Amino acid sequence: MSTTRNERIAVLTTAAKAKSQAKTTAAEQAIRSLIKRGEPITFQAVARAADVSHAFLYNHPHLRSRIEHLRARHRPQPQTPDTGDTDNNLLLALTTQIERLKKQHRSEVQALRDALEQAHGENLNLRRELIRRGWTPNNDPSISTTS
């Protein structure tokens, strides 16, 4: 890589980090503001107040866990009729299981996204290397142009 390209990459990387940090700071300030005003803490409310996307909040584990915690803390507890401890225990057990499965699902989806991102990066590097070595689709005998 040339020095100029390295410099451009460094500048772009620095700018991306600064933009991400600014959005994180805005989200943190939005959360504090919502708490101060006594408003419900939801992803939609934080995204609107901080002028960030829902995806940004969901993709930042610290912000996501904080919003989920505050949302659960302020959510009114459902009133269940007093039909006995058995029903309440079953409801509690199923709710806990659902929450655990949701967390597991999110974790697995994130792992898949990370693996896909890495694979895309490796694929891009391999394509660049092939092009650097002079490969083009026109001179590749393994690509059939007739059907």
N, CA, C and O atoms as a GROMACS GRO file, in nm:
protein
  588
    1MET      N    1   0.084  -0.119   0.000
    1MET     CA    2   0.000   0.000   0.000
    1MET      C    3   0.088   0.124   0.000
    1MET      O    4   0.195   0.126   0.059
    2SER      N    5   0.040   0.224  -0.066
    2SER     CA    6   0.117   0.348  -0.070
    2SER      C    7   0.091   0.428   0.057
    2SER      O    8  -0.008   0.407   0.127
    3THR      N    9   0.182   0.520   0.084
    3THR     CA   10   0.170   0.604   0.202
    3THR      C   11   0.042   0.687   0.194
    3THR      O   12  -0.027   0.703   0.295
    4THR      N   13   0.011   0.739   0.077
    4THR     CA   14  -0.109   0.820   0.060
    4THR      C   15  -0.234   0.738   0.094
    4THR      O   16  -0.324   0.788   0.162
    5ARG      N   17  -0.238   0.615   0.049
    5ARG     CA   18  -0.353   0.529   0.078
    5ARG      C   19  -0.360   0.500   0.228
    5ARG      O   20  -0.469   0.504   0.287
    6ASN      N   21  -0.247   0.472   0.289
    6ASN     CA   22  -0.244   0.448   0.433
    6ASN      C   23  -0.292   0.570   0.510
    6ASN      O   24  -0.364   0.559   0.609
    7GLU      N   25  -0.252   0.686   0.462
    7GLU     CA   26  -0.295   0.810   0.528
    7GLU      C   27  -0.445   0.828   0.516
    7GLU      O   28  -0.511   0.868   0.612
    8ARG      N   29  -0.500   0.800   0.397
    8ARG     CA   30  -0.645   0.812   0.376
    8ARG      C   31  -0.720   0.714   0.464
    8ARG      O   32  -0.823   0.749   0.524
    9ILE      N   33  -0.670   0.593   0.473
    9ILE     CA   34  -0.733   0.491   0.558
    9ILE      C   35  -0.731   0.536   0.703
    9ILE      O   36  -0.831   0.522   0.773
   10ALA      N   37  -0.618   0.590   0.748
   10ALA     CA   38  -0.606   0.636   0.886
   10ALA      C   39  -0.704   0.751   0.914
   10ALA      O   40  -0.767   0.755   1.019
   11VAL      N   41  -0.716   0.843   0.819
   11VAL     CA   42  -0.808   0.956   0.836
   11VAL      C   43  -0.952   0.906   0.842
   11VAL      O   44  -1.030   0.951   0.926
   12LEU      N   45  -0.987   0.814   0.751
   12LEU     CA   46  -1.124   0.762   0.750
   12LEU      C   47  -1.154   0.682   0.878
   12LEU      O   48  -1.264   0.693   0.932
   13THR      N   49  -1.058   0.605   0.924
   13THR     CA   50  -1.076   0.528   1.047
   13THR      C   51  -1.096   0.621   1.166
   13THR      O   52  -1.184   0.599   1.249
   14THR      N   53  -1.015   0.725   1.173
   14THR     CA   54  -1.028   0.823   1.282
   14THR      C   55  -1.164   0.892   1.276
   14THR      O   56  -1.228   0.912   1.379
   15ALA      N   57  -1.208   0.929   1.157
   15ALA     CA   58  -1.337   0.996   1.141
   15ALA      C   59  -1.453   0.904   1.181
   15ALA      O   60  -1.548   0.948   1.246
   16ALA      N   61  -1.444   0.777   1.144
   16ALA     CA   62  -1.549   0.682   1.179
   16ALA      C   63  -1.557   0.662   1.329
   16ALA      O   64  -1.666   0.655   1.386
   17LYS      N   65  -1.441   0.652   1.394
   17LYS     CA   66  -1.439   0.636   1.540
   17LYS      C   67  -1.496   0.760   1.608
   17LYS      O   68  -1.571   0.748   1.705
   18ALA      N   69  -1.461   0.877   1.558
   18ALA     CA   70  -1.512   1.001   1.617
   18ALA      C   71  -1.664   1.011   1.600
   18ALA      O   72  -1.734   1.053   1.692
   19LYS      N   73  -1.714   0.972   1.484
   19LYS     CA   74  -1.858   0.976   1.459
   19LYS      C   75  -1.932   0.879   1.551
   19LYS      O   76  -2.036   0.913   1.607
   20SER      N   77  -1.878   0.759   1.566
   20SER     CA   78  -1.937   0.659   1.654
   20SER      C   79  -1.937   0.708   1.799
   20SER      O   80  -2.036   0.691   1.870
   21GLN      N   81  -1.827   0.768   1.842
   21GLN     CA   82  -1.817   0.818   1.977
   21GLN      C   83  -1.917   0.931   2.001
   21GLN      O   84  -1.977   0.940   2.108
   22ALA      N   85  -1.934   1.018   1.901
   22ALA     CA   86  -2.030   1.128   1.913
   22ALA      C   87  -2.172   1.074   1.925
   22ALA      O   88  -2.251   1.125   2.005
   23LYS      N   89  -2.205   0.971   1.847
   23LYS     CA   90  -2.338   0.911   1.856
   23LYS      C   91  -2.358   0.843   1.990
   23LYS      O   92  -2.466   0.850   2.048
   24THR      N   93  -2.254   0.775   2.040
   24THR     CA   94  -2.264   0.711   2.171
   24THR      C   95  -2.287   0.814   2.280
   24THR      O   96  -2.370   0.794   2.368
   25THR      N   97  -2.214   0.924   2.275
   25THR     CA   98  -2.231   1.031   2.371
   25THR      C   99  -2.372   1.089   2.363
   25THR      O  100  -2.434   1.115   2.466
   26ALA      N  101  -2.423   1.109   2.242
   26ALA     CA  102  -2.558   1.162   2.225
   26ALA      C  103  -2.662   1.066   2.284
   26ALA      O  104  -2.758   1.109   2.346
   27ALA      N  105  -2.642   0.937   2.264
   27ALA     CA  106  -2.735   0.838   2.318
   27ALA      C  107  -2.731   0.838   2.471
   27ALA      O  108  -2.835   0.832   2.537
   28GLU      N  109  -2.611   0.846   2.528
   28GLU     CA  110  -2.598   0.852   2.674
   28GLU      C  111  -2.669   0.976   2.730
   28GLU      O  112  -2.739   0.968   2.831
   29GLN      N  113  -2.650   1.090   2.664
   29GLN     CA  114  -2.716   1.213   2.708
   29GLN      C  115  -2.867   1.203   2.695
   29GLN      O  116  -2.940   1.254   2.779
   30ALA      N  117  -2.914   1.138   2.589
   30ALA     CA  118  -3.058   1.120   2.570
   30ALA      C  119  -3.116   1.034   2.681
   30ALA      O  120  -3.225   1.062   2.732
   31ILE      N  121  -3.045   0.929   2.718
   31ILE     CA  122  -3.092   0.842   2.827
   31ILE      C  123  -3.102   0.922   2.956
   31ILE      O  124  -3.203   0.914   3.027
   32ARG      N  125  -2.997   0.999   2.987
   32ARG     CA  126  -3.000   1.080   3.109
   32ARG      C  127  -3.115   1.180   3.106
   32ARG      O  128  -3.182   1.202   3.208
   33SER      N  129  -3.138   1.241   2.992
   33SER     CA  130  -3.245   1.339   2.977
   33SER      C  131  -3.383   1.274   2.998
   33SER      O  132  -3.469   1.330   3.065
   34LEU      N  133  -3.402   1.157   2.940
   34LEU     CA  134  -3.529   1.086   2.956
   34LEU      C  135  -3.553   1.047   3.102
   34LEU      O  136  -3.665   1.058   3.152
   35ILE      N  137  -3.448   1.003   3.168
   35ILE     CA  138  -3.460   0.967   3.310
   35ILE      C  139  -3.497   1.090   3.391
   35ILE      O  140  -3.585   1.085   3.477
   36LYS      N  141  -3.429   1.200   3.363
   36LYS     CA  142  -3.452   1.324   3.436
   36LYS      C  143  -3.597   1.372   3.420
   36LYS      O  144  -3.657   1.422   3.515
   37ARG      N  145  -3.652   1.356   3.300
   37ARG     CA  146  -3.789   1.399   3.275
   37ARG      C  147  -3.891   1.295   3.319
   37ARG      O  148  -4.012   1.321   3.316
   38GLY      N  149  -3.844   1.178   3.360
   38GLY     CA  150  -3.934   1.072   3.406
   38GLY      C  151  -4.007   1.002   3.294
   38GLY      O  152  -4.112   0.940   3.317
   39GLU      N  153  -3.954   1.009   3.173
   39GLU     CA  154  -4.017   0.944   3.059
   39GLU      C  155  -3.970   0.799   3.049
   39GLU      O  156  -3.862   0.765   3.096
   40PRO      N  157  -4.052   0.714   2.987
   40PRO     CA  158  -4.011   0.574   2.970
   40PRO      C  159  -3.886   0.564   2.883
   40PRO      O  160  -3.869   0.637   2.786
   41ILE      N  161  -3.799   0.472   2.920
   41ILE     CA  162  -3.676   0.450   2.844
   41ILE      C  163  -3.703   0.335   2.747
   41ILE      O  164  -3.716   0.220   2.788
   42THR      N  165  -3.709   0.368   2.620
   42THR     CA  166  -3.728   0.267   2.514
   42THR      C  167  -3.627   0.296   2.405
   42THR      O  168  -3.570   0.405   2.397
   43PHE      N  169  -3.606   0.196   2.320
   43PHE     CA  170  -3.513   0.216   2.208
   43PHE      C  171  -3.563   0.328   2.118
   43PHE      O  172  -3.484   0.410   2.070
   44GLN      N  173  -3.693   0.332   2.095
   44GLN     CA  174  -3.749   0.436   2.009
   44GLN      C  175  -3.729   0.574   2.069
   44GLN      O  176  -3.691   0.668   1.999
   45ALA      N  177  -3.755   0.588   2.200
   45ALA     CA  178  -3.740   0.719   2.264
   45ALA      C  179  -3.594   0.764   2.262
   45ALA      O  180  -3.566   0.881   2.235
   46VAL      N  181  -3.502   0.674   2.290
   46VAL     CA  182  -3.359   0.710   2.291
   46VAL      C  183  -3.312   0.744   2.150
   46VAL      O  184  -3.240   0.842   2.130
   47ALA      N  185  -3.353   0.664   2.052
   47ALA     CA  186  -3.313   0.689   1.913
   47ALA      C  187  -3.364   0.826   1.867
   47ALA      O  188  -3.292   0.901   1.801
   48ARG      N  189  -3.487   0.856   1.902
   48ARG     CA  190  -3.545   0.984   1.862
   48ARG      C  191  -3.473   1.100   1.931
   48ARG      O  192  -3.438   1.199   1.866
   49ALA      N  193  -3.450   1.088   2.061
   49ALA     CA  194  -3.388   1.196   2.138
   49ALA      C  195  -3.242   1.218   2.098
   49ALA      O  196  -3.194   1.331   2.099
   50ALA      N  197  -3.172   1.111   2.063
   50ALA     CA  198  -3.029   1.122   2.030
   50ALA      C  199  -3.004   1.138   1.880
   50ALA      O  200  -2.891   1.161   1.837
   51ASP      N  201  -3.111   1.126   1.801
   51ASP     CA  202  -3.100   1.133   1.655
   51ASP      C  203  -3.003   1.027   1.603
   51ASP      O  204  -2.914   1.056   1.522
   52VAL      N  205  -3.023   0.904   1.652
   52VAL     CA  206  -2.946   0.790   1.603
   52VAL      C  207  -3.045   0.682   1.559
   52VAL      O  208  -3.164   0.691   1.590
   53SER      N  209  -2.998   0.583   1.490
   53SER     CA  210  -3.086   0.477   1.443
   53SER      C  211  -3.105   0.370   1.552
   53SER      O  212  -3.025   0.358   1.644
   54HIS      N  213  -3.214   0.295   1.535
   54HIS     CA  214  -3.235   0.182   1.626
   54HIS      C  215  -3.119   0.083   1.613
   54HIS      O  216  -3.072   0.028   1.713
   55ALA      N  217  -3.074   0.061   1.489
   55ALA     CA  218  -2.966  -0.035   1.465
   55ALA      C  219  -2.840   0.005   1.541
   55ALA      O  220  -2.771  -0.080   1.596
   56PHE      N  221  -2.811   0.135   1.546
   56PHE     CA  222  -2.694   0.181   1.619
   56PHE      C  223  -2.704   0.140   1.766
   56PHE      O  224  -2.608   0.090   1.824
   57LEU      N  225  -2.821   0.161   1.825
   57LEU     CA  226  -2.841   0.128   1.967
   57LEU      C  227  -2.832  -0.023   1.990
   57LEU      O  228  -2.771  -0.068   2.086
   58TYR      N  229  -2.894  -0.100   1.900
   58TYR     CA  230  -2.893  -0.246   1.916
   58TYR      C  231  -2.753  -0.304   1.894
   58TYR      O  232  -2.719  -0.406   1.953
   59ASN      N  233  -2.672  -0.240   1.810
   59ASN     CA  234  -2.540  -0.293   1.778
   59ASN      C  235  -2.431  -0.251   1.876
   59ASN      O  236  -2.315  -0.292   1.861
   60HIS      N  237  -2.466  -0.170   1.976
   60HIS     CA  238  -2.370  -0.132   2.079
   60HIS      C  239  -2.411  -0.197   2.210
   60HIS      O  240  -2.503  -0.150   2.276
   61PRO      N  241  -2.345  -0.306   2.247
   61PRO     CA  242  -2.387  -0.386   2.362
   61PRO      C  243  -2.406  -0.305   2.491
   61PRO      O  244  -2.499  -0.332   2.567
   62HIS      N  245  -2.319  -0.208   2.516
   62HIS     CA  246  -2.332  -0.129   2.639
   62HIS      C  247  -2.462  -0.049   2.638
   62HIS      O  248  -2.537  -0.051   2.736
   63LEU      N  249  -2.489   0.020   2.529
   63LEU     CA  250  -2.612   0.099   2.519
   63LEU      C  251  -2.734   0.008   2.522
   63LEU      O  252  -2.833   0.037   2.589
   64ARG      N  253  -2.726  -0.102   2.450
   64ARG     CA  254  -2.839  -0.194   2.442
   64ARG      C  255  -2.875  -0.250   2.580
   64ARG      O  256  -2.991  -0.248   2.619
   65SER      N  257  -2.775  -0.298   2.653
   65SER     CA  258  -2.804  -0.356   2.785
   65SER      C  259  -2.855  -0.249   2.882
   65SER      O  260  -2.941  -0.277   2.965
   66ARG      N  261  -2.802  -0.129   2.871
   66ARG     CA  262  -2.847  -0.021   2.959
   66ARG      C  263  -2.993   0.014   2.931
   66ARG      O  264  -3.072   0.029   3.024
   67ILE      N  265  -3.030   0.027   2.805
   67ILE     CA  266  -3.167   0.058   2.769
   67ILE      C  267  -3.261  -0.054   2.811
   67ILE      O  268  -3.368  -0.029   2.866
   68GLU      N  269  -3.220  -0.179   2.785
   68GLU     CA  270  -3.304  -0.293   2.824
   68GLU      C  271  -3.325  -0.296   2.976
   68GLU      O  272  -3.435  -0.321   3.023
   69HIS      N  273  -3.219  -0.269   3.051
   69HIS     CA  274  -3.229  -0.269   3.197
   69HIS      C  275  -3.324  -0.158   3.244
   69HIS      O  276  -3.412  -0.183   3.326
   70LEU      N  277  -3.306  -0.038   3.191
   70LEU     CA  278  -3.390   0.075   3.232
   70LEU      C  279  -3.535   0.055   3.187
   70LEU      O  280  -3.628   0.091   3.259
   71ARG      N  281  -3.553  -0.002   3.071
   71ARG     CA  282  -3.688  -0.028   3.021
   71ARG      C  283  -3.759  -0.129   3.111
   71ARG      O  284  -3.876  -0.111   3.145
   72ALA      N  285  -3.689  -0.234   3.151
   72ALA     CA  286  -3.749  -0.336   3.238
   72ALA      C  287  -3.778  -0.280   3.376
   72ALA      O  288  -3.877  -0.316   3.439
   73ARG      N  289  -3.692  -0.192   3.424
   73ARG     CA  290  -3.708  -0.135   3.557
   73ARG      C  291  -3.830  -0.044   3.565
   73ARG      O  292  -3.898  -0.038   3.668
   74HIS      N  293  -3.859   0.026   3.457
   74HIS     CA  294  -3.970   0.121   3.457
   74HIS      C  295  -4.100   0.061   3.406
   74HIS      O  296  -4.205   0.124   3.414
   75ARG      N  297  -4.094  -0.060   3.353
   75ARG     CA  298  -4.214  -0.124   3.300
   75ARG      C  299  -4.303  -0.168   3.416
   75ARG      O  300  -4.255  -0.235   3.508
   76PRO      N  301  -4.430  -0.132   3.413
   76PRO     CA  302  -4.518  -0.176   3.521
   76PRO      C  303  -4.533  -0.328   3.519
   76PRO      O  304  -4.543  -0.389   3.412
   77GLN      N  305  -4.533  -0.387   3.635
   77GLN     CA  306  -4.546  -0.531   3.645
   77GLN      C  307  -4.690  -0.571   3.614
   77GLN      O  308  -4.784  -0.508   3.662
   78PRO      N  309  -4.708  -0.675   3.534
   78PRO     CA  310  -4.843  -0.716   3.500
   78PRO      C  311  -4.916  -0.768   3.624
   78PRO      O  312  -4.858  -0.838   3.707
   79GLN      N  313  -5.040  -0.732   3.634
   79GLN     CA  314  -5.122  -0.778   3.745
   79GLN      C  315  -5.186  -0.909   3.704
   79GLN      O  316  -5.261  -0.915   3.607
   80THR      N  317  -5.157  -1.013   3.779
   80THR     CA  318  -5.215  -1.143   3.749
   80THR      C  319  -5.317  -1.175   3.857
   80THR      O  320  -5.295  -1.147   3.975
   81PRO      N  321  -5.426  -1.232   3.817
   81PRO     CA  322  -5.526  -1.270   3.918
   81PRO      C  323  -5.469  -1.375   4.011
   81PRO      O  324  -5.386  -1.457   3.971
   82ASP      N  325  -5.512  -1.372   4.134
   82ASP     CA  326  -5.461  -1.464   4.235
   82ASP      C  327  -5.529  -1.599   4.219
   82ASP      O  328  -5.625  -1.632   4.287
   83THR      N  329  -5.474  -1.677   4.124
   83THR     CA  330  -5.531  -1.809   4.098
   83THR      C  331  -5.448  -1.918   4.162
   83THR      O  332  -5.474  -2.037   4.141
   84GLY      N  333  -5.350  -1.880   4.238
   84GLY     CA  334  -5.267  -1.980   4.304
   84GLY      C  335  -5.123  -1.967   4.264
   84GLY      O  336  -5.090  -1.910   4.159
   85ASP      N  337  -5.036  -2.020   4.349
   85ASP     CA  338  -4.893  -2.011   4.325
   85ASP      C  339  -4.850  -2.091   4.203
   85ASP      O  340  -4.752  -2.055   4.138
   86THR      N  341  -4.920  -2.197   4.171
   86THR     CA  342  -4.881  -2.282   4.059
   86THR      C  343  -4.884  -2.205   3.928
   86THR      O  344  -4.791  -2.213   3.849
   87ASP      N  345  -4.991  -2.129   3.905
   87ASP     CA  346  -5.001  -2.050   3.782
   87ASP      C  347  -4.892  -1.943   3.777
   87ASP      O  348  -4.831  -1.922   3.672
   88ASN      N  349  -4.868  -1.876   3.889
   88ASN     CA  350  -4.766  -1.772   3.893
   88ASN      C  351  -4.627  -1.830   3.871
   88ASN      O  352  -4.545  -1.772   3.801
   89ASN      N  353  -4.601  -1.946   3.931
   89ASN     CA  354  -4.471  -2.010   3.912
   89ASN      C  355  -4.451  -2.052   3.767
   89ASN      O  356  -4.342  -2.037   3.713
   90LEU      N  357  -4.555  -2.105   3.706
   90LEU     CA  358  -4.546  -2.145   3.567
   90LEU      C  359  -4.523  -2.024   3.477
   90LEU      O  360  -4.438  -2.027   3.387
   91LEU      N  361  -4.597  -1.918   3.502
   91LEU     CA  362  -4.581  -1.794   3.425
   91LEU      C  363  -4.440  -1.740   3.440
   91LEU      O  364  -4.377  -1.700   3.342
   92LEU      N  365  -4.390  -1.737   3.563
   92LEU     CA  366  -4.255  -1.688   3.589
   92LEU      C  367  -4.150  -1.775   3.520
   92LEU      O  368  -4.055  -1.724   3.462
   93ALA      N  369  -4.168  -1.907   3.527
   93ALA     CA  370  -4.072  -1.999   3.465
   93ALA      C  371  -4.070  -1.982   3.313
   93ALA      O  372  -3.964  -1.980   3.252
   94LEU      N  373  -4.188  -1.971   3.253
   94LEU     CA  374  -4.194  -1.955   3.108
   94LEU      C  375  -4.139  -1.820   3.064
   94LEU      O  376  -4.070  -1.812   2.962
   95THR      N  377  -4.168  -1.716   3.139
   95THR     CA  378  -4.115  -1.583   3.107
   95THR      C  379  -3.964  -1.583   3.116
   95THR      O  380  -3.896  -1.528   3.029
   96THR      N  381  -3.910  -1.644   3.219
   96THR     CA  382  -3.765  -1.653   3.235
   96THR      C  383  -3.703  -1.731   3.120
   96THR      O  384  -3.598  -1.693   3.067
   97GLN      N  385  -3.767  -1.841   3.082
   97GLN     CA  386  -3.715  -1.921   2.972
   97GLN      C  387  -3.717  -1.842   2.840
   97GLN      O  388  -3.622  -1.849   2.763
   98ILE      N  389  -3.823  -1.769   2.816
   98ILE     CA  390  -3.831  -1.688   2.694
   98ILE      C  391  -3.721  -1.584   2.692
   98ILE      O  392  -3.655  -1.566   2.590
   99GLU      N  393  -3.700  -1.515   2.804
   99GLU     CA  394  -3.594  -1.414   2.810
   99GLU      C  395  -3.457  -1.476   2.786
   99GLU      O  396  -3.374  -1.418   2.715
  100ARG      N  397  -3.433  -1.593   2.844
  100ARG     CA  398  -3.305  -1.661   2.825
  100ARG      C  399  -3.285  -1.699   2.678
  100ARG      O  400  -3.177  -1.682   2.622
  101LEU      N  401  -3.392  -1.750   2.615
  101LEU     CA  402  -3.383  -1.788   2.474
  101LEU      C  403  -3.364  -1.666   2.385
  101LEU      O  404  -3.293  -1.674   2.284
  102LYS      N  405  -3.427  -1.554   2.419
  102LYS     CA  406  -3.407  -1.432   2.342
  102LYS      C  407  -3.262  -1.387   2.349
  102LYS      O  408  -3.203  -1.350   2.247
  103LYS      N  409  -3.203  -1.390   2.469
  103LYS     CA  410  -3.063  -1.350   2.484
  103LYS      C  411  -2.972  -1.444   2.406
  103LYS      O  412  -2.878  -1.399   2.340
  104GLN      N  413  -3.000  -1.574   2.414
  104GLN     CA  414  -2.920  -1.671   2.342
  104GLN      C  415  -2.931  -1.646   2.191
  104GLN      O  416  -2.831  -1.650   2.120
  105HIS      N  417  -3.051  -1.620   2.144
  105HIS     CA  418  -3.073  -1.593   2.002
  105HIS      C  419  -2.995  -1.470   1.958
  105HIS      O  420  -2.928  -1.473   1.855
  106ARG      N  421  -3.004  -1.362   2.035
  106ARG     CA  422  -2.930  -1.240   2.000
  106ARG      C  423  -2.781  -1.267   1.995
  106ARG      O  424  -2.711  -1.218   1.906
  107SER      N  425  -2.732  -1.345   2.090
  107SER     CA  426  -2.590  -1.376   2.094
  107SER      C  427  -2.548  -1.457   1.971
  107SER      O  428  -2.444  -1.431   1.911
  108GLU      N  429  -2.629  -1.555   1.935
  108GLU     CA  430  -2.597  -1.639   1.820
  108GLU      C  431  -2.604  -1.559   1.690
  108GLU      O  432  -2.520  -1.576   1.601
  109VAL      N  433  -2.704  -1.471   1.678
  109VAL     CA  434  -2.715  -1.387   1.558
  109VAL      C  435  -2.594  -1.296   1.547
  109VAL      O  436  -2.540  -1.277   1.438
  110GLN      N  437  -2.550  -1.239   1.660
  110GLN     CA  438  -2.433  -1.151   1.658
  110GLN      C  439  -2.308  -1.229   1.617
  110GLN      O  440  -2.225  -1.178   1.542
  111ALA      N  441  -2.295  -1.352   1.667
  111ALA     CA  442  -2.180  -1.435   1.630
  111ALA      C  443  -2.181  -1.464   1.479
  111ALA      O  444  -2.077  -1.461   1.414
  112LEU      N  445  -2.300  -1.491   1.426
  112LEU     CA  446  -2.311  -1.515   1.281
  112LEU      C  447  -2.277  -1.389   1.201
  112LEU      O  448  -2.210  -1.396   1.098
  113ARG      N  449  -2.323  -1.275   1.249
  113ARG     CA  450  -2.292  -1.150   1.180
  113ARG      C  451  -2.141  -1.124   1.181
  113ARG      O  452  -2.084  -1.082   1.081
  114ASP      N  453  -2.077  -1.151   1.296
  114ASP     CA  454  -1.933  -1.131   1.305
  114ASP      C  455  -1.859  -1.224   1.209
  114ASP      O  456  -1.764  -1.183   1.142
  115ALA      N  457  -1.903  -1.351   1.203
  115ALA     CA  458  -1.839  -1.447   1.113
  115ALA      C  459  -1.859  -1.407   0.967
  115ALA      O  460  -1.768  -1.420   0.886
  116LEU      N  461  -1.980  -1.359   0.935
  116LEU     CA  462  -2.007  -1.316   0.798
  116LEU      C  463  -1.922  -1.195   0.761
  116LEU      O  464  -1.869  -1.187   0.650
  117GLU      N  465  -1.909  -1.103   0.854
  117GLU     CA  466  -1.826  -0.984   0.830
  117GLU      C  467  -1.681  -1.025   0.804
  117GLU      O  468  -1.615  -0.971   0.715
  118GLN      N  469  -1.632  -1.120   0.883
  118GLN     CA  470  -1.494  -1.167   0.864
  118GLN      C  471  -1.480  -1.236   0.729
  118GLN      O  472  -1.380  -1.217   0.660
  119ALA      N  473  -1.578  -1.317   0.692
  119ALA     CA  474  -1.572  -1.388   0.563
  119ALA      C  475  -1.574  -1.289   0.447
  119ALA      O  476  -1.502  -1.306   0.349
  120HIS      N  477  -1.658  -1.186   0.459
  120HIS     CA  478  -1.661  -1.084   0.353
  120HIS      C  479  -1.525  -1.016   0.341
  120HIS      O  480  -1.477  -0.990   0.230
  121GLY      N  481  -1.463  -0.986   0.453
  121GLY     CA  482  -1.332  -0.923   0.451
  121GLY      C  483  -1.227  -1.012   0.386
  121GLY      O  484  -1.146  -0.966   0.305
  122GLU      N  485  -1.230  -1.141   0.421
  122GLU     CA  486  -1.135  -1.235   0.361
  122GLU      C  487  -1.160  -1.248   0.211
  122GLU      O  488  -1.066  -1.254   0.132
  123ASN      N  489  -1.287  -1.253   0.172
  123ASN     CA  490  -1.322  -1.262   0.030
  123ASN      C  491  -1.270  -1.140  -0.046
  123ASN      O  492  -1.214  -1.153  -0.154
  124LEU      N  493  -1.290  -1.024   0.012
  124LEU     CA  494  -1.242  -0.901  -0.052
  124LEU      C  495  -1.090  -0.903  -0.067
  124LEU      O  496  -1.038  -0.866  -0.172
  125ASN      N  497  -1.020  -0.946   0.038
  125ASN     CA  498  -0.873  -0.954   0.030
  125ASN      C  499  -0.828  -1.052  -0.078
  125ASN      O  500  -0.733  -1.025  -0.150
  126LEU      N  501  -0.898  -1.166  -0.089
  126LEU     CA  502  -0.862  -1.263  -0.192
  126LEU      C  503  -0.886  -1.207  -0.332
  126LEU      O  504  -0.805  -1.227  -0.422
  127ARG      N  505  -0.998  -1.137  -0.351
  127ARG     CA  506  -1.025  -1.076  -0.482
  127ARG      C  507  -0.918  -0.974  -0.517
  127ARG      O  508  -0.870  -0.969  -0.630
  128ARG      N  509  -0.882  -0.892  -0.419
  128ARG     CA  510  -0.778  -0.791  -0.444
  128ARG      C  511  -0.646  -0.857  -0.483
  128ARG      O  512  -0.575  -0.809  -0.571
  129GLU      N  513  -0.614  -0.968  -0.416
  129GLU     CA  514  -0.490  -1.039  -0.446
  129GLU      C  515  -0.495  -1.098  -0.587
  129GLU      O  516  -0.396  -1.092  -0.660
  130LEU      N  517  -0.609  -1.154  -0.625
  130LEU     CA  518  -0.623  -1.208  -0.761
  130LEU      C  519  -0.608  -1.098  -0.865
  130LEU      O  520  -0.540  -1.116  -0.965
  131ILE      N  521  -0.669  -0.986  -0.841
  131ILE     CA  522  -0.660  -0.873  -0.935
  131ILE      C  523  -0.516  -0.823  -0.941
  131ILE      O  524  -0.466  -0.790  -1.049
  132ARG      N  525  -0.450  -0.816  -0.826
  132ARG     CA  526  -0.311  -0.773  -0.822
  132ARG      C  527  -0.223  -0.866  -0.906
  132ARG      O  528  -0.125  -0.822  -0.966
  133ARG      N  529  -0.258  -0.994  -0.909
  133ARG     CA  530  -0.180  -1.091  -0.986
  133ARG      C  531  -0.223  -1.097  -1.132
  133ARG      O  532  -0.171  -1.178  -1.209
  134GLY      N  533  -0.318  -1.010  -1.170
  134GLY     CA  534  -0.355  -1.002  -1.310
  134GLY      C  535  -0.474  -1.086  -1.351
  134GLY      O  536  -0.498  -1.102  -1.470
  135TRP      N  537  -0.548  -1.138  -1.259
  135TRP     CA  538  -0.664  -1.220  -1.292
  135TRP      C  539  -0.781  -1.132  -1.335
  135TRP      O  540  -0.807  -1.027  -1.276
  136THR      N  541  -0.850  -1.177  -1.440
  136THR     CA  542  -0.976  -1.115  -1.480
  136THR      C  543  -1.071  -1.228  -1.516
  136THR      O  544  -1.024  -1.337  -1.550
  137PRO      N  545  -1.201  -1.206  -1.511
  137PRO     CA  546  -1.295  -1.313  -1.547
  137PRO      C  547  -1.276  -1.358  -1.691
  137PRO      O  548  -1.306  -1.473  -1.723
  138ASN      N  549  -1.225  -1.269  -1.779
  138ASN     CA  550  -1.207  -1.304  -1.921
  138ASN      C  551  -1.095  -1.405  -1.943
  138ASN      O  552  -1.100  -1.482  -2.040
  139ASN      N  553  -0.994  -1.406  -1.855
  139ASN     CA  554  -0.884  -1.498  -1.878
  139ASN      C  555  -0.887  -1.619  -1.783
  139ASN      O  556  -0.786  -1.688  -1.767
  140ASP      N  557  -1.002  -1.643  -1.721
  140ASP     CA  558  -1.014  -1.757  -1.629
  140ASP      C  559  -1.083  -1.873  -1.700
  140ASP      O  560  -1.202  -1.864  -1.733
  141PRO      N  561  -1.009  -1.984  -1.725
  141PRO     CA  562  -1.068  -2.097  -1.797
  141PRO      C  563  -1.176  -2.171  -1.716
  141PRO      O  564  -1.256  -2.245  -1.773
  142SER      N  565  -1.178  -2.150  -1.584
  142SER     CA  566  -1.278  -2.222  -1.503
  142SER      C  567  -1.416  -2.158  -1.512
  142SER      O  568  -1.514  -2.216  -1.466
  143ILE      N  569  -1.424  -2.038  -1.571
  143ILE     CA  570  -1.553  -1.972  -1.587
  143ILE      C  571  -1.602  -1.996  -1.729
  143ILE      O  572  -1.541  -1.952  -1.827
  144SER      N  573  -1.712  -2.066  -1.737
  144SER     CA  574  -1.767  -2.097  -1.868
  144SER      C  575  -1.858  -1.985  -1.914
  144SER      O  576  -1.946  -1.940  -1.840
  145THR      N  577  -1.835  -1.939  -2.035
  145THR     CA  578  -1.917  -1.829  -2.088
  145THR      C  579  -2.031  -1.882  -2.174
  145THR      O  580  -2.119  -1.806  -2.214
  146THR      N  581  -2.031  -2.014  -2.202
  146THR     CA  582  -2.139  -2.074  -2.280
  146THR      C  583  -2.230  -2.149  -2.187
  146THR      O  584  -2.186  -2.210  -2.089
  147SER      N  585  -2.359  -2.146  -2.217
  147SER     CA  586  -2.455  -2.217  -2.133
  147SER      C  587  -2.514  -2.334  -2.205
  147SER      O  588  -2.597  -2.406  -2.150
   0.00000   0.00000   0.00000
